[in-house]
C-alpha cells in the first residue's frame, strides 16, 4: 500500500477498540434517517461505503439486501469490522480516497461517505469527488455527511463547507437533490454539528 494510507489514519489503528465500540452504539436507521429514501429501490444492486470505520453502516446496508463493498484505510478498524460480519455478506477492502485503486472500474448505484469528507485534505478534494463520480452509476446517489466544527490536527480533521462541496461536485455531474438542516452531534459534542447532503449523478442539474 502507498503512504497515503498510513499516517493520517494511525489514530484509528492505535485506538481501534475505542472507536469501534463508540461508533457501534448508534444505529444506521437513526443517524442516517434522511438518507433512507434515497437508497436504491432494487435489491442486490452494488453500494459502496467509503471510510466504513466500524462497519456499522455497511452491515445495515447488507441487511437491506444490497451487494456492499466497504473500504477503509485503517487495518485495525477493518479487522474488527470484518469480524463482526459473521454472514460474510460484505466485500472489505483497505483503501482510501482520492485514488481508491482497488475498486478499478466497478460502479455503484449508491455511495455513502459518512464522517469522512473532513478527513480529506482540501488539496485532494477535487480529485476525490472526481473519483467518486467515476464510481457512481448514472442517476446514482452519493450520500455525504459534513462535519461543521473546528479542525482537529490530531485526527487529521479539516474544515469543510457546503459551498465548497457543491462547487466541486458540480464539475463532475453531481447535483444536490437533498440538503438537510444542521443537526446536533450524535455524541453530544457541543462544538460540532452535522449537515447531510445527497447528490445525484446527472448530466443536467
C-alpha positions as CSV (number, residue, x, y, z in Angstrom):
1,X,0.0,0.0,0.0
2,X,1.2,3.5,-0.7
3,X,1.9,6.0,2.0
4,X,-1.4,7.8,1.6
5,X,-3.0,5.0,3.7
6,X,-0.7,5.3,6.7
7,X,-0.1,8.4,8.8
8,X,-3.4,10.2,8.7
9,X,-5.3,7.2,9.9
10,X,-2.8,5.9,12.6
11,X,-5.0,7.1,15.5
12,X,-7.8,4.8,14.3
13,X,-5.3,1.8,14.3
14,X,-4.0,2.8,17.7
15,X,-7.4,3.2,19.3
16,X,-9.5,0.9,17.2
17,X,-11.3,-0.8,20.0
18,X,-12.5,2.5,21.4
19,X,-13.7,3.8,18.0
20,X,-15.3,0.5,17.1
21,X,-17.3,0.3,20.3
22,X,-18.2,4.0,20.2
23,X,-19.5,4.1,16.6
24,X,-21.5,0.9,17.0
25,X,-23.6,2.4,19.8
26,X,-25.5,4.4,17.2
27,X,-27.8,2.8,14.7
28,X,-27.8,3.4,10.9
29,X,-31.5,4.0,10.8
30,X,-31.1,6.7,13.5
31,X,-28.1,8.6,12.3
32,X,-28.9,8.3,8.6
33,X,-32.7,8.5,8.6
34,X,-32.8,11.3,5.9
35,X,-30.8,9.1,3.5
36,X,-33.0,6.0,3.6
37,X,-35.5,7.3,1.0
38,X,-32.6,7.8,-1.4
39,X,-31.4,4.1,-1.2
40,X,-31.8,2.0,-4.3
41,X,-35.3,0.5,-4.8
42,X,-33.8,-2.7,-6.2
43,X,-32.3,-5.3,-4.0
44,X,-28.9,-6.8,-4.8
45,X,-27.5,-3.7,-6.6
46,X,-24.0,-2.6,-5.7
47,X,-23.5,0.0,-3.0
48,X,-20.2,1.4,-1.6
49,X,-19.4,2.6,1.9
50,X,-16.2,4.8,1.7
51,X,-14.5,5.1,5.1
52,X,-16.6,2.3,6.6
53,X,-14.9,2.5,10.0
54,X,-16.6,0.1,12.4
55,X,-18.7,-1.4,9.5
56,X,-22.0,-0.3,11.2
57,X,-23.4,1.2,8.1
58,X,-22.1,-1.4,5.7
59,X,-23.8,-4.1,7.8
60,X,-27.0,-2.2,7.8
61,X,-26.9,-1.8,4.0
62,X,-26.1,-5.5,3.6
63,X,-29.1,-6.4,5.7
64,X,-31.3,-4.5,3.3
65,X,-30.2,-6.9,0.5
66,X,-27.6,-4.8,-1.3
67,X,-24.2,-6.1,-2.5
68,X,-21.9,-4.0,-0.3
69,X,-18.3,-3.1,-0.7
70,X,-16.8,-1.3,2.3
71,X,-13.4,0.4,2.2
72,X,-11.3,2.0,4.9
73,X,-7.6,2.9,5.3
74,X,-7.3,1.6,8.9
75,X,-6.1,-2.0,9.1
76,X,-7.4,-2.5,12.7
77,X,-10.8,-1.0,12.1
78,X,-11.2,-3.2,9.1
79,X,-10.2,-6.3,11.1
80,X,-12.8,-5.6,13.7
81,X,-15.5,-4.7,11.2
82,X,-14.9,-7.8,9.2
83,X,-15.0,-10.0,12.3
84,X,-18.5,-8.6,13.0
85,X,-19.7,-9.6,9.5
86,X,-20.4,-13.2,10.6
87,X,-22.5,-13.9,7.5
88,X,-19.7,-12.7,5.2
89,X,-22.0,-10.7,3.0
90,X,-19.7,-7.7,2.6
91,X,-16.6,-7.2,0.4
92,X,-14.0,-5.5,2.7
93,X,-11.0,-3.5,1.2
94,X,-8.2,-1.5,2.6
95,X,-8.1,1.7,0.5
96,X,-8.7,5.4,0.7
97,X,-9.6,8.5,-1.3
98,X,-8.6,10.0,-3.6
99,X,-7.4,7.0,-5.5
100,X,-9.5,4.0,-4.4
101,X,-7.4,2.0,-6.8
102,X,-8.7,-1.4,-5.5
103,X,-12.2,-0.6,-6.9
104,X,-11.0,-0.4,-10.5
105,X,-13.8,0.3,-12.9
106,X,-16.6,-1.1,-10.7
107,X,-19.6,1.1,-10.5
108,X,-22.2,1.5,-7.7
109,X,-25.8,2.6,-7.5
110,X,-25.3,4.3,-4.1
111,X,-22.2,5.6,-2.4
112,X,-22.1,6.6,1.3
113,X,-19.5,8.9,2.7
114,X,-20.3,9.2,6.4
115,X,-18.0,11.3,8.6
116,X,-15.2,11.1,6.0
117,X,-15.1,14.3,4.0
118,X,-13.5,16.3,6.8
119,X,-10.6,13.8,6.8
120,X,-9.8,14.6,3.1
121,X,-7.1,17.2,2.7
122,X,-8.5,20.3,0.9
123,X,-6.0,19.8,-1.9
124,X,-7.3,16.3,-2.5
125,X,-11.0,17.0,-2.5
126,X,-11.3,17.8,-6.2
127,X,-9.7,14.5,-7.2
128,X,-11.7,12.7,-4.6
129,X,-15.0,14.0,-5.9
130,X,-13.9,13.2,-9.4
131,X,-13.1,9.6,-8.4
132,X,-16.4,9.2,-6.6
133,X,-18.3,10.4,-9.7
134,X,-16.4,7.8,-11.8
135,X,-17.6,5.1,-9.4
136,X,-21.2,6.2,-9.3
137,X,-23.8,4.9,-11.8
138,X,-25.7,7.4,-13.9
139,X,-28.7,8.6,-11.8
140,X,-27.0,7.1,-8.7
141,X,-26.9,8.8,-5.4
142,X,-24.0,10.0,-3.2
143,X,-25.0,10.5,0.4
144,X,-22.5,12.5,2.4
145,X,-22.3,14.0,5.9
146,X,-20.4,17.2,6.5
147,X,-18.8,17.9,9.9
148,X,-19.3,21.5,10.9
149,X,-16.7,22.4,13.5
150,X,-13.1,23.3,14.2
151,X,-10.1,21.5,12.8
152,X,-8.5,18.7,14.8
153,X,-5.0,18.1,13.7
154,X,-4.5,15.0,15.9
155,X,-7.2,13.2,13.8
156,X,-6.4,15.0,10.5
157,X,-9.8,16.8,10.5
158,X,-10.0,19.8,8.2
159,X,-12.7,22.5,7.9
160,X,-15.4,21.8,5.4
161,X,-18.2,23.9,3.9
162,X,-21.3,23.1,1.9
163,X,-20.4,25.7,-0.7
164,X,-17.0,24.0,-1.4
165,X,-18.7,20.6,-1.8
166,X,-21.3,21.9,-4.2
167,X,-18.8,23.8,-6.3
168,X,-16.5,20.8,-6.6
169,X,-19.3,18.3,-7.2
170,X,-21.0,20.3,-10.0
171,X,-17.8,19.9,-12.0
172,X,-18.4,16.1,-12.2
173,X,-22.1,15.9,-12.9
174,X,-23.1,15.6,-9.2
175,X,-26.0,17.8,-8.3
176,X,-27.8,18.3,-4.9
177,X,-31.2,16.8,-4.5
178,X,-31.3,17.0,-0.7
179,X,-29.6,19.4,1.7
180,X,-30.6,18.9,5.3
181,X,-30.5,21.4,8.1
182,X,-27.7,21.3,10.6
183,X,-28.2,18.8,13.3
184,X,-26.6,18.1,16.7
185,X,-23.8,15.8,17.1
186,X,-24.8,12.2,18.0
187,X,-22.2,12.1,20.7
188,X,-23.4,15.4,22.2
189,X,-20.2,17.4,21.4
190,X,-21.5,20.9,21.6
191,X,-18.8,22.3,19.3
192,X,-19.8,20.0,16.4
193,X,-22.8,19.8,14.2
194,X,-23.6,17.9,11.0
195,X,-25.2,18.5,7.7
196,X,-26.5,15.8,5.4
197,X,-26.4,16.1,1.6
198,X,-27.5,13.8,-1.2
199,X,-26.0,14.4,-4.7
200,X,-27.4,12.7,-7.8
201,X,-25.2,11.9,-10.8
202,X,-26.8,13.5,-13.9
203,X,-25.7,15.5,-16.9
204,X,-28.3,18.1,-16.0
205,X,-29.0,19.7,-12.6
